[in-house]
Amino acid sequence: MKAILLAGGMGTRMRPSTLGINKHLIPVYNKPMIYYSLSVLMLCKFKEVILICDPSSKKIYEKIFSNGKHLGMKIHILEQKKANGIPEAFLVAKNYIKNQSVCLMLGDNFFYGQGFYKILKKGIKLKKGAFFLAYNVQHPENYAVIEKKNNKILSIEEKPKFPKTNLAIPGIYFFDKGVISYCKNLFRSKRNELEIVDLINIYVKKGTAKFAEIRRGISWLDMGSFDDLNDCSNYIRAIEKRQNSMISSPEEIAFLNKWISKKQLNLIAKKYKNKYGEYLKNLCL
């Protein structure tokens, strides 16, 4: 299975802050936003990641991640020339995906909680169909929403005026190897984009779409607005200060995954003359 990390889009809802920077590079407490979504993929043991961004941000991402070697990974940085919708990511990355199933992670989604990666294993093991998550939210009209009966998916609706459930779909999806051919045949929506909901509904109609509901104890935050960004920063700050640990440090995860050695981690730690560097250095003790 291949992994795609989508960091495209124009960040229009967060202007003027995003006029000179890709939204996914905005600091969320003490790390760039993109670190949190990359960490999810790393914890899922994806050692090769295809990062897709807008053309103006490619050099910045190359400066941050290079080719991923310092993390014991392969990170391919590709351009999405124009924001044409989430499913286009599969077409941009088709030469890397080839004939394999795919995990797609949106760069502005934050997850935290015990047992989360156990749920994701169902998607990682996917051979046929589609797998995604469902999260009970207060305002489902702002999200793609699942309509279900007896745990069977009936349909997926994008931001419905009258939601049939409160189950929203977070920004991590798993698809089988047929996803590229389905994307090629998608029609553009009224906003002239390929829609992820249309892609999922192909699998729903075929009866091969499955989901798992995220229950209490696992948090999902969508960092799509200033309020969301602030909420997420405060959440991370509270946990890190209480537990004296870092949330979503790619270097720490690479070390724990045994992708890099203690010596390599120590060399990385020396580059940071701050608390982040001290934290990484202490992991080497």
N, C-alpha and C positions, 0 to 999 in steps of 0.2 A: 504494500500500500504506500502511495505517495502522499505527501502533505503540502498543502498550499496555505500560505499566510497572506491574506489580502490586506494591503495597506494603501489602497488607491483612494479615489474620491477627492473632492475639492474642499471638504470641510466647511461648506457654506454656512452651516448652522453655528459655527464657532468663529466666524469672522468678527472683528479684524485680527484676532489672534492667529488665524491660519493664513493670513495674506502672504507671509514670508516663510512659512514652515508647513510641512506635511502634518496633518492632524495627529497622526499616530506617533509623532515625535514629541508632542507636548508632554511636559513632565506631569506624572501622576504621583503625587507625594515626592518620592526621591528617585524615581526611575522614569525613563521614557515609556509612554503608553505601550509601545510595541513589545517591550520586555515581558509584559504580563501574558499576552497571547502567545508569544514565542515559547514561554515557559510551559504553557499547557501542552504544546506539541512535544517539547523536550521530555516532559514527565510521562508522555505517552510513548516515549522511546523512539520518536521519529528523529533519526540521525541525519536525514537529508530533508531540507525544507526549501520550497520554491517561494520566495518572497516577491510579491507583485506590487509595484508602486507606480506613481505617476512619473513621467520623464524628468521633471525638474527635481525630483527627490532621489533619483537613482544614485548619484554620486555621494550623497549624504549617507545613504544606507550602506554603500560600499565602504565608506570611511568607518562606519560603526561596526559592521559585521565582516567586511572583506569577503572571503569565501567561506567563513565559518571555521577555519582550521584551528583557531585559538580555543574554540569550544569543542574540538574533536568532531566537528560536523562538516557537512557540505551545505552551504547556503547559496542558492542560485537567485540572483536578483534580476527580475525581468520588468519591462515597462508595460504598463497599460496606457496607451497613448491618449485615450479618452475614457471617461467614466461611462461605460455602456451597460452597467448592471453587473451584479455579482456573478452570474453564470459565465460571463465572458472570461473570467479567470481561468476556467478550464480550457478555453480555446487558446488563450495566451500561453498556457503551460503544456499544451498538448504534446509537444516534442519531448518533454520530460516525463509526462505521465505514461505515454505510449499505451500499452494494453493492460493497465493496472487499475485497481480501485483507488479511490482518492478520499482524503480528509481535507475539508476546506474550513479554515478558521478565519474569522473576521478580526482585524487588528484592534478593534475598539471594544472588545468584550473581555470582561474580567470574571473569573470563577475562583471560588475559594471554599474549601470544606472537605472534611474527611469522608472518604468513600466516593468522591467524584470520579477518580480515575478508574475505579472498579466499574462504574457505569459506562465509561467510555470504551472499555474493553470490548463491549458488545459491538461497537462500531468498528473498532480496529480489526476484529475478526471477520468483518463483513465480506461475503463472497458474492452475494446476489442481492439486488434491491438497494434501498436507501435506509439510513438510520439517522435519527436526529433526536434532540432533547425537547422536553416540554417543561415550562416553568409557570407556576401559578402567580399571576401578576394582578395588581390592583386596577390598572387601566389597559385592558387588552386591546382596546381600539387603536393603540399606538404601535401595535406589533402584528406580525403574521400569527394567526390564531388557528389552533387545531379544533376541528369539529369531530367528535368521536362518539361511538356507541359501543359499550361493553369492551372497551380498550381497543376497538378497531377504528382506524382513521376513516372518516367519511369524506372529508375535504380539508383543504387549507385555504384560508382567506387572508388577504393582505389588508391590514388596518380596516376591518369591517366597522360600519356605523353601529351595527347591532350584533356584537360578538355572541356566538353560541356557547362559548366556554371562556374561562379565564386563563387558558393554557397558551402561553406565547412560546414561540420557537427561538431559542438563543442562537447566537452566531457561530455554531460549530456543526458541520454536516459531514456525513459519510455516504459516498455513492460508489456503486460498482463500476466496472470498466466500460459500461455502456453510456456513461454520462456525457462523453464528448460528442457522440453521435446525436444524443438527445438535444444537447445545446445547439448544435448546428441547425436543428430544425425548429428552434423556438422562434416565435413571432415577437416583435417588439411591442411593448405596452403603450398606453397613451402618453406616457412620459418619455417615449422613444428609448426604452432600455429593455434588456433581457431581465426577466424577473425570476428570483430564486423560488418564489411560490409556484410559478408555472412549471418549473423544472421538477419540484417535489411532487406536484400533482400528477405528473406523468407516471411516477412510481405508485402514487396512491391509486390511480385508475387501474394499474396493472396488478394491484393487490400485493405489491412487494415492499411497501414503505412501512417501517416500524419506528416506534419511538419509546423513550423511557422518560418517565416523569421525575424531575428533580424535586425531592421533598425537603423537609426541614433539615437544617444542618449544613446545607450547601448554598452558598450565595452566588448569585449572578447579577452583575451590574453592567449595563450598557452605557459606555462613556461617550454618548453622542451629543451631549449638551453641557453647558457650563455647570449647571446644577448637578448633573450626573458626575461630572469630573470632580467637583468639590466633594460630593458624597463619597466617591470612591477613594479619594485622597485621605479623607478623614477616617474612613474604615481601615485602610491600610496602616495609617499612622497609629491608630489605637491598638491594633493587633501587634505591630512590630515593637512598640514601646512596652507593651505588657509582657510579651513573650521573649523579648530580646533576641529576635530572629528576623531574617529578611523574608519577605514574600516575593517570589518570582525573581530571584537572582539567577540569570542564565549560567554564570560561572559556577555557582554553587551546585546547580542541577547537573551540569556537565561533570563536575567532580564526583558527585554522588552516583552518577550513572557510570562512572569509571571510564569516561571518554577522555578525560585529561588526568594527569598525574598531580600529586601534591606539589611537586617542583614547578609544574606549569601554572598551577593555581597561584602559587606564591609569587611568580613572576608577574602575573596579571595584577595581583593585589598591590604590588609596588608602584603600578602606574596610577593608582588612585590615592591621592594625598588627602584623604578624608575618611569619614566613618565607614563608607562603603568598602574602602580598601582595608581598613582595620578589621572589618567583619570577615572579609575573605581571608585575610592573614591569620585570623584566629582559627579558621577552619583547618589550617595547616598544622596547628599545634598538636 
